[in-house]
Amino acid sequence: MPNPNVVAWNVMISGHAKRGYEVEAIKIFQNMRASGVKSTRSTLGSIFSVIASLASLEFGLLLHGEAIKQGLNSNVYVGSSLINMYAKCDKIDAAKKVFDELHEKNVVLWNAMLGGYAQNGYADEVIELFSQMKGSNSQPDEFTYTSILSACACLGCLETGRLFHAFIIKNKFASNLFVVNALVDMYAKSGALKEARQQFEIIKDRDNVSWNAIIVGYVQDENELEAFNMFRRMILYGVLPDEVSLASILSACANVQSLELGKQVHCLAVKSSLDKRLYAGSSLIDMYAKSGAIRDARKVLQGMPQWSVVSINAMITGYAPNDLEEAIILLQEMQVDGLKPSEVTFTSLLDACNEPHKLNLGKQIHCCIIKRGLLYDEEFLGVSLLCMYLNSLRDTDARILFEEFQNRKSAVLWTALVSGHTQNDCNEEALHLFQEMRSYNVIPDQATFVSVLRACAVLSSLQEGRQIHTLIHHTGYALDELTTSALVDMYAKCGEVKHSAQVFKEMNSKNGISCWNSMIVGLAKNGYAEDALRIFFEMKQAQVMPDDVTFLGVLTACSHAGKVYEGRRIFDMMVNYGIQPRVDHCACIVDLLGRWGFLKEAEDFIDSLKFEPDAMIWAALLGACRIHGDEIRGRRAAEKLIELEPENSSPYVLLSNIYAATGNWDEVNALRRKMREKRVQKHPGCSWIVVGQKTNLFIAGDKSHPKADEIEEILKDLVVLMREDGCAPEVDTLLLHEDE
């Protein structure tokens, strides 16, 4: 076209922009400027939208200056496009400044600012801005409510979302497709799938957004079966899946490791020409990798026309757990291609360096992170590094790293440090760290509480456990399943079974398995066998499926209560629930039979096992033989146990006690000689007690405690009182000392 006027230029720019040809639109705009034609508000509005799609902030700033010079920045269309551009470039403060400088605000400007906040996750600001909008002359439209509902979904504010749903009905937007789609999305992301489904079903002409909202909701809720059903239904209704639908359903396939279904979805993606798109392609790689088909994942990556950080991250995440070397090679390849590793790249690699022998590689990755300047900007990288050092049993290195972080207010970093020490059985240090965390006025989250409650349980630190329970109430956290389970477990391990039962009773919802397990195991280990069995049957009535931990607790209860028949019946019941008995379940049965005198049946049970019995099983039989003085079976069990654990002194001690109980002192002395020859030493028993804020450790025969003499005198007094009460030690079954 010879000498096109501004209208023609604008038509060409907006046409290319609408079809997704952003780079071409920019070139046309530059040609327009080179020809001497001045930009209009229509030109700038279109080009700012293009810049927003490309996230080209530098060019956007240049054009913003041009708009100011031409006096077009106060125009509503240009202003809303500027707000959108800054929001898409993650410059929300700049977007708000543009919004505030515009004196006359119509619904388009309000919506642009609300949408900018919603896209960037500023959910509180969305709600506040909507309140300001209500005080203006602008009336909310469907786009306003879409932004509001998006903010509620981001915040997880279900009640606020329901309130706006009422506004939507009142203002007669309840049949608007955009709004109802946003309602489905809000309810789904807030976990209210029933309400999401209700809104979905009332939509007459569903589009891809409608289907995507409900499918994504079910996938996020880990209800993969319903997600599959909705996806099939979408296909049957003749709606072709888009990239979001495919990526979501592939994520569901990955979660359940359904490789065959994933391959069918892959075929559908190929037919729809979506398999080489960034989002769908990355989801395909993730699905294959998580399903163990690494070669297929690599084929998808190789077939993509252009590699991106997202697609390579998916491949690295697949490689890292099983082939860390290949993951490192891929990291090097992406850098050669000019792609910068992201925090997700390094997090995947660090998660794979979770064992001591991989520490050196983890340190090298740590160096790469520092060189790229990511360490102090990305909190999750800090957490991954802390976990890497703690999983490698390098608590000191983890603490040194933690001290380098300037943000002492991060609950996530504190929780990683505390939980890592609990995991490494450094429970006292975990409690000290928790107190230090509180000194910085950091509010613990539920993960922190679970970790410190576990530390209290191991230390039997009832006083601190009670203080933490009180703190949970003061912080206003609703007791979720994990926290409740940790409380039940803590009280039970501290011997406060009544408090355990009270916490369990006060639970609003008992749909999860962990709280039931904590209660059953707690009762069983404290000798309340009948109550443990009662809770087990209540659990079945509540239609909560038992797992392997449940059965272990119930079998322990049967063993303590002497319910031999009931225990065998429950053991056989495991198969009905699709649970394969583990070694510890079998050891429980041996203990149950042996403890109550059925030693032959216990031995027959061991001989009938389809796997080689381990030390736990033979130790259970040996312990039973010691109770009932069975020398023959005791000798066999001890020999098997010594064969499996030659440095363990327990079989020697228990067998010696069996011989001593029957007066067979020759065998006792023979065992002592054998221990000396093999240099097997009996480690002295130890116990500890928390007094005040200090844990006091006591070891048999130890005289190092500053009040050792005073303690010994008190113990002598206690022994006298025990004798007077009819409690006498079984000295005839003690292993003889070296000098005897």
C-alpha positions, 0 to 999 in steps of 0.5 A: 500500500503506497503511503498508508495513513495512520488508520491503515497502519493501526489496522495492520498492527492490531490485526497481527497482534490479535493473531499472535504475531507479536514480533511482526506487529512490532516491526510494522510499528517501527516501519510506521514510525520510520515513515513519519506517521505519528502514533495515535491512542489506538496505535499505542493501545495495541502496541502496549498489549503486544509488549505485555505479551512479549514482556519487553519492559525496556521497549515499553518504558520507551513508549510510555515516555513517548505517550507522555510527550504526546499527551496520550497517557491520560487516555483511558484506552492507553492507560488500561493498556499501560497498566496491563503491560506493567502488570504482565512485566511484574511491575505492579507498582508501576501499574498502580502509579499509572492507575493513580495518575488517571483522574477519571476512572471508568470500569475498564481502568478498574478492571485493568488494575484488578486484573493486574493484581489478580495475575500477580497474586496480590489477592488482598489488594484485589479485595481492597481495590474492589471496595474502593471501586464500589465507592466510585461511580463505576459499576462492576461488570463480568470482567470485574467479578472474574478478577475478584473470583481469581483473587479469591481462588489465589487466596483460598478465601472460600467464604469471601468467594461465596459472598461475591457469588451472592453479589453476582446473583444479585447483579444478574451475572450468574448466567454469564459464561465468563463469570460462571467459569470463574466461579467453577475455578474459584470453588475448585481451587478452594477445594469445594469440588462439590460446589464447583461441579454444581456451577459447572453443570448449570453451564449450557454452552461449555467452552474449553475454559469451563472444562479446564476449570473442573478438570484442573480442580479434580487433578489438584484435589488428587481425584484423578479418577474424576478428572479422567471421567470429566476428560472423557466426557469432554471428548464425547461432547465434541469439545477438542482439548486444548493445551491446558486440558492435555497438560492437566490430564497428563499431570493426572496420569503422572500422579497415578503412573498410568503409562498406558493412559498417558500414551493415549493422551499423547496420541490425542496431543499429536492429532491435535498438533499440540504435542510440540507446544511448550506446556503440553510437551513439558507435561508429556516429558513429566508424565513419561519420566514419573512413569519410569519411561525415561527414554520416551521422555527424552524422545519427546524432548528431542522432538520439540522444535525448541528447548525451553527451561520448562521442558528441560526442567521436566527432563532433569526432574525425571533423570535426577532421582535415578540417573543424576549424572545424566541430569548434570549432563543435561544441565551443561547442555542447556547452558551451552544452548544459552538457556539459564537454569532456574531455581526449579532446575537446581531444586530438582538436582538438590533433591536428588543429592539427599544422601551422604555419598552425594554430598560433594556433587551437592556442594558443586551445585551449591557453588553454581547457585551462588555464581548465578546469584540465586541463593538469596533471592529464592527461598525454596533454593535455600530450603533445598540446600538446607535439606541437602546438608541435613539429609547428608548428616551435615548439621553444622554445615546446614547451620552455617548456611542458615546463618548466611541468610539475612531473612530471619523471619522466614518460617519456611527456612526455620522449619527446614532447619528444625525438621532436619534436626528432628529427622536426624534424631537431634531432637534436643537441638531441634527444640533449642532451634524452635525456641530461637525461632520464636525469639525472632517473633517468627510465627511457626506453621503447621509443619514446624509444629509437627516437627517439634511435637515429634521431637517432644515425643522422642524425648518424652518431654511432656512439659514442652509438648504441652507448651507447644499444644498451647501455642498452637491454640494461641496462633489460631491454627485449625488442627489439621490431620498431621498436627492432630496426629503429632499431638496424639502421638506426643501425649501417648509417648509421654504416657498421657493416654487420656490427653491423647484420647481427648485430642483425638475425640475433639477432632472435627473430621477423622477422614484421614488415616494418620490420626487413627493410626496414632491413636491405635498405636499409642493405646497399644504401646501403653497397654490399653489393648482393648481400647486400641481394638475398639478404635480399630473397629470404630475406624472400620465403621467410619469407612476409613481404610486401614494401612500397614501401620494400622495393622501393626498397631492392632497386632501389637495390641493383640500381643500385649493383651494375649488375644492370640486368635484375634491377632491371627484373624486380623493378620489374615485380614490384611490380605483382604485390604490388599496389604502384603504383610511386612517383616515387622507384621510377621515379627508381631505374630511371632511375639504374639504366639511366643509371648503367650506360650505357643512357641511351637506355633511361633516356630512353625509360623517362621518356617512357613514364611516365603521369605528369609526371616530377618533379625527382628523375627528371630529376636521376637522368638528368642525373647519368647524363649527367654520368658518360657525358658525354652533352651532348644528353640532359644539356642536355634533363635540365638544362633540365627540372630548371631549369624545375621548380626554377629556384633549384636550382644543381645542374643548372647545376653538373652540365651545366657539368661535362659541358661541361667534360669535353668541353672546351666552355668557351663553354657553361661560361661561358654557364652561369655568366652565366645563373646570375649573371643569375638570381641562382642561387648554389651553396651551399657543401658542408658536413660534420660530425664528432662528436668527444667530445660536440661536433659540429663543422661544416665548410663549404667555404671557411669560415675561422671554425673556431678551428683552421682553419689547423691543419685546412688543413695536415692536409688538404694532407698528406692530399691528398699521400698521396692523390696518392701512392696514385693518387687524383687529383681530377677538376679538369677537371669542376669548376665555375669560380669567379667570378674565373676 
